[in-house]
Amino acid sequence: MDSIALDIRDVSKRFGKFQALSHVNLAVRRGDIYGLIGENGAGKTTLMRLITALSPLQSGSISLLGEPVGSGQRALSRTGAIIESPAAFSKLSVEENLKLCAIQHGLSGSSDIEEAISFVGLEAKRKAKAKHLSLGQRQRLGLAMAILHHPDFLILDEPINGLDPTGIMEFRRLLQELNERRQTTILISSHILSELYQVSTRFGIIHKGRVVQELTRAELDAANRSGLLVEVDQAPLAAQILDQAGIGPFDVNDDHHLLIRSQEVDPAQVNVLLVRGGVMVSDVSRQEGSLEQYYLNLMAQQQVMDEEGQR
């Protein structure tokens, strides 16, 4: 269990007659960037509020960093979070917001503040009031406040919504650096599935308050047949050459296309090998697994199951 940072078991949550969560089971391993996926109202924010004790647990159990949620503050003191929107004071500057945050976490020195400002790239805006920051800069400030105390676990609820492409790419870089350099485990939700695919190592898909699937990025790629797509004049001959050279696994899609299901194979090597074997290669391209398509297919299946359950 030491490898599990967050363990959610049989958690349900009801608001009046509305069942927000229903028997949710979910595990986030240490070192994961775990992408939580679901439509509006699926229960993502409700789940994050339960994890951080912002909402009381009604049934089931949640263990965060080895400690039951609600039993103490040690795990929460090692957790950073942006849920719904960054909680910065609009009339305070970037630096003042971080100083207040440092006091709340019992941090006395200024080195943590300086490191956080530098990490998120807000040096030039340190004296600017939060209300004068752009959306992307406010998101950076929120991240700086969340990581100020060097948390082991970070929870981010829709942190890239509204950012322009440059801001999204920069936020992605910051998350990857946090995960790799600081070994921070991250739970993140977003409607921008292509970005979740770029940063996440594992995924959980939630639908109408139920976790309907968990899978790794490798499992997603296998399901979506990602790899190297090769267009040739003779697919059977190309398959024979690749097999003799030990390159694979691969699929023969039709008479002119093969998909080498490996992220490690060198496109140039494949091209040279096939041409020398008498195969004319028209195109070699990298085909990525599509999280969007996988999600849409899964939701279509869930819709059918929901309709059958109502009959």
C-alpha positions as CSV (number, residue, x, y, z in Angstrom):
1,M,0.0,0.0,0.0
2,D,3.0,2.3,0.3
3,S,2.9,2.8,-3.5
4,I,-0.7,4.2,-3.2
5,A,-1.0,7.9,-2.6
6,L,-4.8,8.1,-2.8
7,D,-7.1,5.2,-2.1
8,I,-10.8,5.8,-2.6
9,R,-13.1,2.9,-1.6
10,D,-16.9,2.6,-2.1
11,V,-17.5,6.4,-1.8
12,S,-21.0,7.7,-2.3
13,K,-22.3,11.3,-1.9
14,R,-25.8,12.6,-2.2
15,F,-27.1,16.2,-2.2
16,G,-30.8,15.9,-1.4
17,K,-32.3,13.7,-4.1
18,F,-29.3,14.1,-6.4
19,Q,-26.8,11.2,-6.3
20,A,-23.5,13.0,-7.1
21,L,-21.2,9.9,-6.5
22,S,-22.1,6.3,-6.4
23,H,-19.8,3.6,-5.0
24,V,-16.6,5.2,-6.4
25,N,-13.4,3.1,-6.2
26,L,-10.2,4.8,-7.4
27,A,-6.5,4.5,-6.7
28,V,-3.7,7.0,-7.5
29,R,-0.2,5.6,-7.3
30,R,2.7,7.6,-6.0
31,G,4.4,9.3,-9.0
32,D,1.3,9.3,-11.1
33,I,-0.1,12.2,-13.1
34,Y,-3.7,10.9,-12.9
35,G,-6.1,12.4,-15.4
36,L,-9.7,12.5,-14.2
37,I,-12.1,12.6,-17.1
38,G,-15.9,13.2,-17.2
39,E,-18.6,15.5,-18.5
40,N,-20.0,18.4,-16.5
41,G,-21.8,17.1,-13.4
42,A,-20.1,13.7,-13.5
43,G,-18.8,14.2,-10.0
44,K,-15.1,15.3,-10.5
45,T,-15.2,18.4,-8.4
46,T,-17.3,16.7,-5.7
47,L,-14.7,14.0,-5.5
48,M,-11.9,16.5,-5.2
49,R,-13.8,18.4,-2.4
50,L,-14.2,15.1,-0.5
51,I,-10.5,14.3,-0.8
52,T,-9.5,17.7,0.6
53,A,-12.2,17.6,3.4
54,L,-14.0,20.6,1.9
55,S,-17.1,18.5,1.9
56,P,-18.0,15.8,4.5
57,L,-17.7,12.2,3.6
58,Q,-21.1,10.4,3.8
59,S,-20.1,6.8,3.0
60,G,-17.0,4.8,2.0
61,S,-13.4,5.7,2.9
62,I,-10.7,7.9,1.5
63,S,-7.0,7.4,2.4
64,L,-4.6,10.2,1.4
65,L,-0.9,9.7,1.8
66,G,-1.5,6.8,4.1
67,E,-3.9,8.7,6.4
68,P,-7.7,8.5,6.5
69,V,-9.3,11.8,5.3
70,G,-11.0,13.5,8.2
71,S,-8.9,11.9,11.0
72,G,-6.2,14.6,11.0
73,Q,-4.4,17.3,9.1
74,R,-1.0,15.7,8.4
75,A,-1.9,14.5,5.0
76,L,-3.7,17.7,4.0
77,S,-0.6,19.7,5.1
78,R,1.3,17.7,2.5
79,T,-1.3,18.4,-0.2
80,G,-1.8,21.4,-2.5
81,A,-5.0,22.1,-4.4
82,I,-6.7,24.3,-6.9
83,I,-10.4,23.4,-6.9
84,E,-12.9,25.4,-9.0
85,S,-10.7,28.5,-9.1
86,P,-7.4,29.9,-7.7
87,A,-8.2,31.3,-4.2
88,A,-6.1,34.5,-4.5
89,F,-7.1,37.9,-3.0
90,S,-7.7,40.2,-5.9
91,K,-6.5,43.4,-4.1
92,L,-3.2,41.8,-3.0
93,S,-0.2,41.5,-5.2
94,V,1.4,38.2,-6.3
95,E,4.0,38.5,-3.6
96,E,1.5,39.5,-0.9
97,N,-0.8,36.5,-1.7
98,L,2.2,34.2,-1.4
99,K,3.3,35.7,1.9
100,L,-0.2,35.2,3.3
101,C,-0.2,31.6,2.0
102,A,3.2,31.1,3.6
103,I,1.9,32.2,7.0
104,Q,-1.0,29.8,6.7
105,H,1.4,26.9,6.1
106,G,3.7,28.0,8.9
107,L,6.6,28.9,6.5
108,S,8.8,31.6,8.0
109,G,11.5,32.3,5.3
110,S,11.1,34.0,2.0
111,S,13.1,31.4,0.0
112,D,10.0,29.3,-0.6
113,I,8.1,32.4,-2.0
114,E,11.0,33.3,-4.3
115,E,11.3,29.7,-5.5
116,A,7.5,29.5,-6.2
117,I,7.5,32.8,-8.1
118,S,10.5,31.8,-10.2
119,F,9.1,28.3,-10.8
120,V,5.8,29.6,-12.3
121,G,7.5,32.5,-14.2
122,L,5.9,35.4,-12.4
123,E,9.0,37.4,-11.5
124,A,7.9,40.4,-13.6
125,K,4.5,40.4,-12.0
126,R,5.4,39.9,-8.4
127,K,4.2,43.5,-7.4
128,A,1.1,43.3,-9.6
129,K,-2.3,42.9,-7.9
130,A,-4.1,39.7,-8.6
131,K,-7.0,41.5,-10.2
132,H,-4.7,42.9,-12.9
133,L,-3.3,39.6,-13.9
134,S,-4.4,37.8,-17.1
135,L,-6.2,34.5,-16.8
136,G,-3.0,32.6,-17.5
137,Q,-1.1,34.6,-14.9
138,R,-3.9,34.0,-12.3
139,Q,-3.6,30.3,-13.0
140,R,0.2,30.5,-12.5
141,L,-0.4,32.3,-9.2
142,G,-2.8,29.6,-8.1
143,L,-0.3,27.0,-8.9
144,A,2.4,28.9,-7.0
145,M,0.2,29.0,-4.0
146,A,-0.6,25.3,-4.3
147,I,3.0,24.3,-4.5
148,L,4.5,26.8,-2.1
149,H,4.9,24.3,0.7
150,H,6.3,21.6,-1.5
151,P,3.4,19.2,-1.4
152,D,3.7,15.5,-2.0
153,F,0.2,15.4,-3.6
154,L,-1.3,18.1,-5.9
155,I,-5.0,18.3,-6.9
156,L,-5.9,20.5,-9.9
157,D,-9.5,21.0,-11.0
158,E,-9.7,22.3,-14.6
159,P,-6.5,24.3,-14.2
160,I,-6.1,25.0,-18.0
161,N,-9.6,26.1,-18.9
162,G,-9.5,29.4,-20.7
163,L,-5.8,29.4,-21.4
164,D,-4.5,30.2,-24.8
165,P,-2.4,27.5,-26.6
166,T,0.9,29.1,-25.4
167,G,-0.4,29.1,-21.8
168,I,-1.6,25.5,-22.0
169,M,1.8,24.4,-23.3
170,E,3.6,26.3,-20.5
171,F,1.3,24.9,-17.8
172,R,1.9,21.4,-19.2
173,R,5.7,21.9,-18.9
174,L,5.3,23.1,-15.3
175,L,3.2,20.0,-14.3
176,Q,5.7,17.7,-15.9
177,E,8.6,19.4,-14.1
178,L,6.7,19.2,-10.8
179,N,6.2,15.5,-11.3
180,E,9.7,14.6,-12.6
181,R,11.8,17.1,-10.6
182,R,9.9,17.2,-7.3
183,Q,8.3,13.7,-7.5
184,T,4.9,15.3,-6.9
185,T,1.9,13.0,-7.4
186,I,-0.8,14.9,-9.3
187,L,-4.6,14.4,-9.7
188,I,-5.9,16.6,-12.5
189,S,-9.2,17.1,-14.3
190,S,-9.7,18.9,-17.6
191,H,-12.1,19.1,-20.5
192,I,-9.2,19.4,-22.8
193,L,-8.6,15.7,-23.3
194,S,-5.6,16.2,-25.7
195,E,-3.7,17.9,-22.9
196,L,-4.6,15.3,-20.4
197,Y,-3.2,12.7,-22.8
198,Q,0.0,14.7,-23.1
199,V,0.7,14.8,-19.4
200,S,-1.1,11.9,-17.7
201,T,0.4,8.5,-16.9
202,R,-3.0,7.0,-15.9
203,F,-6.6,7.9,-16.5
204,G,-9.9,7.5,-14.6
205,I,-13.2,8.0,-16.5
206,I,-16.2,9.1,-14.4
207,H,-19.7,9.1,-15.7
208,K,-22.8,10.1,-13.7
209,G,-21.0,9.7,-10.4
210,R,-19.5,6.3,-11.2
211,V,-15.9,5.5,-12.2
212,V,-16.5,3.4,-15.3
213,Q,-12.9,2.7,-16.2
214,E,-9.3,3.2,-15.1
215,L,-6.4,2.6,-17.5
216,T,-2.7,3.5,-18.1
217,R,-1.5,5.5,-21.0
218,A,0.1,2.4,-22.4
219,E,-3.3,0.6,-22.2
220,L,-5.0,3.5,-23.9
221,D,-2.4,3.5,-26.7
222,A,-2.8,-0.2,-27.2
223,A,-6.6,0.2,-27.4
224,N,-6.2,3.0,-29.9
225,R,-3.5,1.2,-31.9
226,S,-0.9,3.9,-31.7
227,G,2.4,3.5,-33.3
228,L,4.2,4.0,-36.7
229,L,1.8,3.9,-39.7
230,V,3.7,2.8,-42.9
231,E,2.1,3.1,-46.4
232,V,3.7,0.8,-48.9
233,D,3.0,-0.8,-52.4
234,Q,3.2,-4.4,-51.0
235,A,2.1,-4.8,-47.5
236,P,2.6,-8.7,-47.4
237,L,6.2,-8.3,-48.5
238,A,6.7,-5.5,-46.1
239,A,5.3,-7.6,-43.3
240,Q,7.7,-10.5,-44.2
241,I,10.7,-8.1,-44.1
242,L,9.8,-6.6,-40.8
243,D,9.2,-10.0,-39.2
244,Q,12.6,-11.3,-40.4
245,A,14.2,-8.2,-39.0
246,G,12.5,-8.7,-35.6
247,I,10.6,-5.3,-35.8
248,G,7.2,-5.5,-34.2
249,P,4.6,-6.1,-33.1
250,F,2.8,-4.9,-36.1
251,D,-0.6,-5.1,-37.8
252,V,-1.3,-5.4,-41.5
253,N,-4.3,-3.0,-41.9
254,D,-4.8,-3.7,-45.7
255,D,-2.8,-4.3,-48.9
256,H,-1.0,-0.9,-48.5
257,H,-0.8,-0.1,-44.8
258,L,1.0,-1.5,-41.7
259,L,0.9,-0.2,-38.2
260,I,4.0,-1.0,-36.1
261,R,2.7,-0.9,-32.5
262,S,5.9,0.5,-30.9
263,Q,7.0,3.9,-29.7
264,E,10.7,2.9,-29.9
265,V,11.1,2.0,-33.6
266,D,13.1,4.4,-35.7
267,P,11.1,5.5,-38.8
268,A,14.3,6.1,-40.9
269,Q,15.5,2.5,-40.1
270,V,12.1,1.1,-41.2
271,N,12.2,3.1,-44.4
272,V,15.7,2.0,-45.3
273,L,15.0,-1.7,-44.4
274,L,11.8,-1.8,-46.6
275,V,13.3,0.0,-49.6
276,R,16.4,-2.3,-49.6
277,G,14.0,-5.3,-49.5
278,G,12.2,-4.1,-52.7
279,V,9.2,-2.4,-51.1
280,M,8.2,1.1,-52.2
281,V,7.4,3.3,-49.2
282,S,5.0,6.1,-49.8
283,D,4.7,7.5,-46.3
284,V,5.8,6.9,-42.7
285,S,3.9,8.8,-40.0
286,R,3.5,8.6,-36.2
287,Q,-0.1,7.7,-35.2
288,E,-1.0,8.7,-31.7
289,G,-3.7,7.2,-29.5
290,S,-6.7,9.5,-29.3
291,L,-8.1,10.0,-25.8
292,E,-11.0,11.9,-27.3
293,Q,-12.1,9.1,-29.5
294,Y,-11.7,6.5,-26.8
295,Y,-13.7,8.7,-24.4
296,L,-16.5,9.2,-27.0
297,N,-16.7,5.5,-27.7
298,L,-16.9,4.6,-24.0
299,M,-19.6,7.3,-23.4
300,A,-21.6,5.8,-26.3
301,Q,-21.4,2.4,-24.7
302,Q,-22.4,3.9,-21.3
303,Q,-25.4,5.6,-23.0
304,V,-26.6,2.3,-24.4
305,M,-26.1,0.6,-21.0
306,D,-28.0,3.5,-19.2
307,E,-30.9,3.2,-21.7
308,E,-31.1,-0.6,-21.2
309,G,-31.0,-0.2,-17.5
310,Q,-34.0,2.1,-17.6
311,R,-36.2,-0.4,-19.5
